[in-house]
Amino acid sequence: MTIEIFASPFSHRYGSEAMRAIWSERYKRLLWRRIWVALAEAQCELSIVSREQADDLRAHMEEVTEASIARALEIEREIHHDLMAEVRAYAEQCPVGGGIIHLGATSMDIEDNADALRLREAMNRVHASLIELIRTLAGKVLQYADLPAMAFTHLQPAEPTTVGYRLAQYLQDLLIDLDEVERVRDDIKGKGFKGAVGTSASYAELLKPSAGRSVMSDSPEAQPYSQSPIPDPSRLEQRILAKLGLTAFSVATQTYPRKQDWRVMNALAGVAQSLYKFAFDLRILQSPPIGEWSEPFGAKQVGSSAMPFKRNPINAEKIDSLARLVAALPRVAWDNAAHSLLERTLDDSANRRAMLPEAFLAVDEMLAVALRIIRDLRVNEAQIARTMRIYGPFAATERLLMAVTKGGANRQEMHERIREHALAAWAKVSAGEPNPLIASLCADAQIARYISPEAVRALLDADDYVGDAPRRAQDLAWAALRRIGDGDA
């Protein structure tokens, strides 16, 4: 990490080393070189370049060093073209093949295919992290499926749920994200090799017959190249793509469709949204007035420089902070796609250098932090029980109302009677006093005409007023484990 000039926090603070490596300067240039080698080897097979030239490029392909990058940057300062600077730096290392590097290609034949390879590799890492997070969260859902807790709507106490059922909501969101990540990842394509405006004119020109050389046949039974009068650059493109393990868009301009970047950003923003909600809910539940959940807190961790007692949810806050950044990036990708005028403009280039790596590094960091939080999530069962004691009886008045009505009471009259008891009890609770609702309802003579005080007390115990939440939570957790391939779960 340099300390003399600005360094992006994504270069050292956020994201894994593995994800940073994918978006590193060295790896980008290494991919460029791999593509140039694949291009040269395909051209060699068609007698466009010699075997010695192609072999020379392969021999020096991996020589992307600090010195070679420094040389390329030196050239770029003079010619103001980063890819051509790398061509020249690479050519200086290749005395035999240097003269045929980039033959027939345009810059985006190299850069966009390299970006597609990086996007796919980065999405694979996101996918793997998402799988691990789903596995861990499913375990927590199963662990707490039966633990009753007060649910909140409008940030007000509502009715009981279970801790596992609440966790299952986040799990369900992440399963939706997994589907989208897989769909987008599996559909990532390169530009292919179609030249300056996507017509493959330069490659068709290379494939025209010349003295001592013939062109490819469309017949799979024929030799690799025959005396066909019409060169087929798509066959050359397929040879190169096969070497790279990449598929390409059927048609392209100078670039691949920038809609692809927008789809990738949306998939990442979806993951960020799910993690944002989980983290924000955790922050609410960790606040001392509720105090039911908390993120792990290290023995030597400092919560505040001024207030030694503080246990701030800094990891959940980091997730939410990074998620806001990722949420803004689909709009940048949208503009890039919408403003890619005619066959290409360059006004996407600068922001893509930041947008793509930062989106992946931010999501990479969020997934890692969320995994640590969920793995070591602190669930304060005593505090959960306290909240249930305070607010549970209010929620359970619903089933008391149903019970007295089934016993012959007028529903509307009983609704009003129970409401008056509840409001009086709420005033006591708001003043910091114990909740008197159960006692006051048990003592109500009108209610006692239809149901005994013992039955009233049993109905107002809200711990079992959770419906089928435990079963639904468990079913989703097992389905999630099966979805990610965890045996016969």
C-alpha positions in Angstrom: 0.0 0.0 0.0 1.4 3.4 -1.0 1.1 6.2 1.5 2.4 9.1 -0.6 -0.4 9.2 -3.1 -4.0 8.3 -3.1 -4.8 4.6 -3.1 -8.3 3.3 -3.5 -9.7 1.6 -0.4 -10.6 -1.2 -2.7 -6.9 -1.8 -3.3 -6.3 -2.8 0.4 -9.3 -2.4 2.6 -12.4 -3.9 0.9 -12.5 -7.2 -0.9 -10.4 -10.3 -1.0 -6.9 -10.7 -2.4 -8.4 -13.2 -4.9 -10.9 -10.7 -6.2 -8.3 -8.0 -6.3 -6.1 -10.3 -8.4 -8.9 -10.7 -11.0 -9.1 -6.9 -11.4 -5.3 -6.3 -11.2 -3.3 -4.5 -13.8 -1.1 -7.6 -14.3 -4.0 -10.0 -14.8 -5.7 -7.7 -17.3 -2.5 -7.5 -19.4 -1.9 -11.3 -19.0 -5.4 -11.9 -20.4 -4.7 -9.5 -23.3 -1.6 -11.5 -24.1 -3.5 -14.8 -23.9 -5.9 -13.5 -26.4 -3.2 -12.3 -28.7 -1.6 -15.8 -28.5 -5.0 -17.5 -29.2 -5.4 -15.1 -32.2 -1.9 -15.9 -33.5 -2.2 -19.6 -33.1 -5.5 -19.7 -34.9 -4.0 -17.6 -37.7 -1.0 -20.0 -37.7 -3.4 -22.9 -38.3 -4.6 -21.1 -41.4 -1.1 -20.3 -42.6 -1.5 -16.6 -42.0 1.4 -16.4 -39.6 4.2 -18.9 -39.0 4.5 -21.4 -36.3 7.7 -19.8 -35.1 6.0 -16.5 -34.7 3.0 -17.9 -32.7 5.4 -20.0 -30.6 7.4 -16.9 -29.8 4.4 -15.1 -28.5 3.4 -18.0 -26.3 7.0 -18.3 -25.0 6.8 -14.7 -23.7 3.1 -14.6 -22.8 3.5 -14.9 -19.0 6.3 -12.3 -18.8 4.0 -9.6 -17.4 6.2 -8.0 -14.8 6.6 -4.7 -13.0 9.3 -3.9 -15.5 7.1 -4.7 -18.5 4.2 -2.8 -17.2 6.4 0.2 -16.4 7.7 0.0 -20.0 4.1 -0.1 -21.4 3.1 2.9 -19.2 6.2 4.7 -20.5 5.1 4.1 -24.1 1.5 5.0 -23.3 2.6 8.5 -22.0 3.9 9.1 -25.5 1.2 7.5 -27.7 -1.9 7.9 -25.3 -3.2 4.4 -26.1 -3.0 1.8 -23.3 -3.6 -1.3 -25.4 -1.2 -0.3 -28.2 1.4 0.5 -25.6 1.1 -3.1 -24.3 1.4 -4.4 -27.9 4.7 -2.6 -28.3 6.0 -3.6 -24.8 5.1 -7.2 -25.6 6.6 -7.0 -29.1 9.9 -5.9 -27.6 10.0 -9.2 -25.7 9.2 -11.3 -28.8 12.0 -10.9 -31.4 10.4 -13.5 -33.8 6.7 -12.9 -33.3 6.4 -9.3 -32.2 5.6 -8.1 -35.6 2.3 -10.1 -35.9 0.8 -9.2 -32.5 -2.8 -7.9 -32.9 -2.9 -8.8 -36.6 -6.4 -8.0 -38.0 -7.7 -7.0 -34.5 -9.1 -3.8 -33.1 -8.6 -2.9 -29.4 -12.0 -4.1 -28.3 -11.4 -7.5 -29.8 -8.9 -7.9 -27.1 -10.2 -5.7 -24.2 -13.9 -6.8 -24.4 -13.1 -10.5 -24.6 -10.7 -10.0 -21.7 -13.4 -8.2 -19.7 -15.8 -11.0 -20.4 -13.3 -13.5 -19.1 -12.8 -11.4 -16.0 -16.5 -10.9 -15.5 -17.1 -14.6 -15.6 -14.3 -15.4 -13.2 -15.4 -12.6 -10.8 -19.0 -13.9 -10.9 -17.8 -17.4 -10.1 -16.2 -16.0 -6.9 -19.4 -14.2 -6.0 -21.3 -17.4 -6.6 -19.1 -19.4 -4.4 -19.3 -16.9 -1.6 -23.1 -16.7 -2.0 -23.3 -20.5 -1.7 -21.3 -20.5 1.5 -23.4 -17.8 3.0 -26.7 -19.6 2.1 -25.3 -22.8 3.7 -24.5 -21.0 6.9 -27.7 -19.0 7.0 -29.8 -22.2 6.4 -28.1 -23.7 9.5 -29.1 -20.7 11.6 -32.7 -20.9 10.3 -32.9 -24.6 11.4 -31.2 -23.7 14.8 -33.8 -21.0 15.6 -36.8 -22.2 13.7 -38.9 -22.8 16.9 -37.7 -19.8 19.0 -40.6 -17.4 19.4 -39.8 -13.7 19.1 -41.9 -10.5 18.7 -42.3 -9.4 15.1 -42.4 -5.7 14.3 -44.4 -4.0 11.6 -44.0 -0.2 11.1 -41.2 -0.7 13.6 -43.9 -1.3 16.2 -44.5 -4.6 18.1 -47.0 -6.7 16.1 -47.4 -10.4 16.6 -45.0 -13.2 17.4 -42.9 -14.9 14.8 -39.8 -17.0 15.3 -36.2 -16.1 15.0 -35.7 -18.8 12.4 -38.7 -17.6 10.4 -37.3 -14.0 10.3 -33.9 -15.4 9.2 -35.7 -17.4 6.5 -36.8 -14.1 4.9 -33.2 -13.2 4.3 -32.4 -16.7 3.1 -35.2 -16.6 0.6 -33.9 -13.3 -0.8 -30.4 -14.8 -1.2 -31.8 -17.8 -3.1 -33.4 -15.4 -5.5 -30.1 -13.7 -5.9 -28.4 -17.0 -6.5 -30.7 -17.8 -9.4 -30.0 -14.4 -10.9 -26.2 -14.6 -10.4 -26.2 -18.0 -12.1 -28.4 -16.8 -15.0 -26.3 -13.7 -15.7 -23.0 -15.5 -15.2 -23.9 -18.4 -17.5 -24.9 -15.9 -20.2 -21.7 -13.8 -20.2 -20.3 -13.5 -23.7 -17.3 -11.9 -25.3 -17.4 -9.6 -28.3 -15.7 -12.2 -30.4 -13.4 -11.1 -33.2 -15.3 -8.8 -35.4 -13.0 -5.9 -36.0 -13.5 -2.2 -35.8 -17.2 -1.9 -36.4 -18.2 -5.5 -35.9 -18.3 -6.6 -39.6 -15.2 -8.8 -39.4 -13.9 -7.0 -42.6 -10.3 -7.1 -41.5 -10.4 -10.8 -40.8 -12.1 -11.5 -44.1 -9.3 -9.7 -45.8 -6.7 -11.8 -44.0 -8.4 -14.9 -45.1 -8.5 -14.1 -48.8 -6.4 -16.5 -50.9 -2.9 -15.3 -51.6 0.1 -17.0 -53.2 0.8 -20.3 -51.5 -2.2 -20.1 -49.1 -5.8 -21.2 -49.3 -8.9 -20.3 -47.1 -11.2 -22.3 -44.9 -14.1 -24.4 -46.2 -17.5 -24.3 -44.7 -17.7 -28.1 -45.0 -16.8 -30.0 -41.8 -15.8 -33.0 -43.8 -13.2 -31.0 -45.8 -9.7 -30.2 -44.8 -9.3 -27.2 -42.4 -8.9 -24.9 -45.4 -9.7 -25.4 -49.1 -10.0 -23.4 -52.3 -13.3 -21.8 -51.3 -13.7 -18.4 -53.0 -15.5 -16.8 -50.0 -13.5 -16.5 -46.8 -15.6 -17.1 -43.6 -14.2 -15.0 -40.7 -16.7 -16.5 -38.3 -14.8 -19.8 -38.6 -11.6 -18.1 -37.6 -13.5 -16.4 -34.7 -14.8 -19.8 -33.5 -11.2 -21.2 -33.5 -10.0 -18.4 -31.3 -13.0 -18.5 -28.9 -12.6 -22.3 -28.5 -9.0 -21.7 -27.3 -10.2 -19.1 -24.8 -13.2 -21.2 -23.6 -15.5 -18.3 -24.4 -18.7 -17.8 -26.5 -19.5 -14.5 -28.2 -22.4 -12.4 -29.2 -23.7 -13.2 -32.7 -23.5 -9.5 -33.7 -21.5 -6.7 -32.2 -20.3 -3.2 -32.9 -16.8 -2.2 -31.9 -17.7 -3.5 -28.4 -19.9 -6.2 -26.9 -23.4 -4.8 -26.0 -23.0 -2.7 -22.9 -26.3 -4.1 -21.8 -24.2 -7.0 -20.5 -22.5 -4.8 -18.0 -25.9 -3.5 -16.9 -27.2 -7.0 -16.3 -24.1 -7.9 -14.3 -24.4 -4.7 -12.2 -28.1 -5.5 -11.6 -27.2 -9.0 -10.3 -24.6 -7.6 -8.0 -27.0 -4.8 -6.8 -29.6 -7.6 -6.0 -27.1 -9.3 -3.7 -26.2 -6.0 -2.2 -29.9 -5.2 -1.5 -30.5 -8.5 0.3 -27.4 -8.0 2.4 -28.4 -4.4 3.1 -31.8 -5.4 4.5 -30.3 -8.1 6.7 -27.6 -5.7 8.0 -30.1 -2.9 8.6 -32.5 -5.2 10.5 -29.5 -6.4 12.6 -28.6 -2.8 13.5 -32.2 -2.2 14.7 -32.3 -5.4 16.7 -28.8 -4.7 18.3 -29.9 -1.3 19.6 -30.1 -1.7 23.4 -33.9 -0.9 23.7 -34.4 -4.2 21.8 -31.1 -5.9 22.2 -32.1 -9.3 20.8 -29.4 -9.8 18.1 -25.9 -8.5 17.9 -22.9 -9.0 15.6 -19.8 -10.6 17.1 -17.6 -8.2 19.1 -13.9 -8.9 19.7 -12.4 -9.0 23.2 -10.1 -6.1 22.4 -12.4 -4.4 19.9 -12.9 -0.6 20.5 -16.4 0.6 19.9 -15.8 4.4 20.3 -12.9 6.7 20.8 -15.0 8.8 23.2 -17.4 6.3 24.8 -15.6 3.2 26.1 -18.9 1.3 26.7 -20.0 1.4 23.0 -20.6 -1.8 21.0 -21.4 -0.4 17.7 -22.6 -2.7 14.8 -19.7 -1.6 12.6 -19.8 -4.6 10.4 -23.5 -4.3 9.6 -22.9 -0.6 9.0 -20.1 -1.4 6.6 -22.4 -3.7 4.6 -25.0 -1.0 4.3 -22.5 1.6 3.4 -21.0 -0.5 0.6 -24.4 -1.6 -0.6 -25.4 2.0 -1.2 -22.5 2.4 -3.6 -23.3 -0.8 -5.5 -27.0 0.2 -5.7 -25.9 3.3 -7.6 -23.8 1.5 -10.2 -26.5 0.0 -12.4 -27.5 3.5 -13.4 -23.9 4.1 -14.6 -24.1 0.9 -16.6 -27.5 1.9 -18.0 -26.1 5.2 -19.2 -23.2 3.4 -20.8 -25.5 1.1 -22.7 -27.9 3.8 -23.7 -25.2 6.2 -24.8 -23.2 3.8 -26.8 -24.0 5.7 -29.9 -24.0 4.1 -33.4 -21.1 1.7 -33.5 -19.3 3.0 -30.4 -18.3 5.9 -28.3 -15.5 6.0 -25.8 -17.5 7.8 -23.0 -18.0 4.5 -21.2 -14.3 3.6 -20.9 -13.2 5.7 -18.0 -16.1 4.8 -15.7 -15.9 1.1 -16.5 -12.3 1.0 -15.2 -13.8 1.9 -11.7 -17.3 0.6 -12.0 -16.6 -3.1 -12.7 -13.8 -3.8 -10.2 -15.4 -1.7 -7.4 -18.8 -3.4 -7.8 -17.3 -6.8 -7.5 -14.9 -5.9 -4.7 -17.7 -4.2 -2.7 -20.0 -7.3 -3.0 -17.1 -9.6 -2.3 -16.5 -7.7 1.0 -20.1 -7.6 1.9 -20.5 -11.3 1.4 -17.4 -12.0 3.5 -18.6 -9.8 6.3 -22.1 -11.1 6.2 -20.7 -14.7 6.5 -18.8 -13.7 9.7 -21.8 -12.0 11.2 -24.2 -14.9 10.5 -21.7 -17.6 11.6 -21.2 -15.9 15.0 -24.5 -14.2 15.3 -25.4 -13.5 19.0 -29.0 -14.3 19.7 -30.0 -13.0 23.2 -32.8 -15.4 24.2 -33.3 -13.7 27.6 -33.9 -10.3 25.9 -36.2 -12.0 23.3 -38.2 -13.5 26.2 -38.4 -10.1 27.9 -39.8 -8.5 24.7 -42.3 -11.3 24.4 -43.4 -10.8 28.0 -43.9 -7.1 27.5 -45.6 -7.1 24.1 -46.8 -10.7 23.5 -50.1 -10.4 25.5 -51.1 -7.5 23.2 -50.7 -9.7 20.2 -52.5 -12.6 21.7 -55.6 -10.6 22.2 -56.6 -11.5 18.7 -57.1 -15.1 19.6 -58.8 -14.2 22.8 -61.3 -12.2 20.7 -61.9 -15.2 18.4 -62.3 -17.5 21.5 -65.0 -15.4 23.2 -66.8 -14.9 19.9 -66.9 -18.7 19.3 -68.2 -18.9 22.9 -71.2 -16.8 22.0 -70.1 -13.2 22.6 -70.8 -10.3 20.3 -67.5 -9.8 18.4 -67.9 -6.0 18.1 -68.7 -5.5 21.8 -65.8 -7.7 22.8 -63.4 -6.0 20.4 -64.2 -2.7 22.1 -63.9 -4.1 25.6 -60.5 -5.8 24.9 -59.3 -2.6 23.1 -60.0 -0.5 26.3 -58.0 -3.0 28.4 -55.2 -3.0 25.9 -54.9 0.8 25.7 -54.9 1.1 29.5 -52.2 -1.6 29.7 -50.1 0.1 26.9 -50.1 3.3 28.9 -48.7 1.5 31.9 -46.0 -0.2 29.8 -45.1 3.1 28.2 -44.6 4.5 31.7 -42.1 1.7 32.4 -44.4 -0.4 34.5 -45.0 -4.2 34.1 -47.7 -5.2 31.6 -51.0 -5.6 33.5 -53.0 -6.8 30.5 -53.3 -10.5 31.4 -54.4 -9.7 34.9 -57.0 -7.1 33.9 -58.5 -9.3 31.2 -58.6 -12.3 33.5 -60.5 -10.2 36.0 -63.1 -8.9 33.5 -66.5 -10.3 34.4 -68.0 -9.8 31.0 -65.2 -11.9 29.4 -65.6 -14.5 32.2 -69.2 -15.1 31.0 -67.8 -16.8 27.9 -64.4 -18.1 28.9 -62.7 -18.9 32.2 -59.8 -16.8 33.6 -57.5 -19.8 33.3 -58.3 -20.1 29.6 -57.8 -16.3 29.2 -54.4 -16.6 30.7 -53.5 -19.6 28.5 -54.7 -17.8 25.3 -52.6 -14.7 26.2 -49.4 -16.7 26.4 -48.1 -15.7 23.0 -45.2 -18.1 22.8 -47.1 -20.6 20.8 -49.0 -18.0 18.7 -46.6 -18.4 15.7 -48.8 -20.4 13.3 -46.8 -22.6 11.0 -43.7 -20.4 11.0 -41.4 -23.1 12.4 -42.3 -25.6 9.7 -42.1 -23.1 6.9 -38.7 -21.9 8.1 -37.4 -25.5 8.3 -38.8 -26.4 4.9 -37.1 -23.4 3.3 -33.8 -24.2 5.0 -33.8 -27.8 3.8 -34.8 -26.6 0.3 -32.0 -24.1 0.3 -29.5 -26.8 1.3 -30.8 -29.1 -1.5 -30.6 -26.1 -4.0 -26.9 -25.6 -3.3 -26.2 -29.4 -3.6 -25.6 -30.3 0.1 -26.3 -34.0 -0.2 -29.8 -35.3 0.5 -30.7 -32.4 2.8 
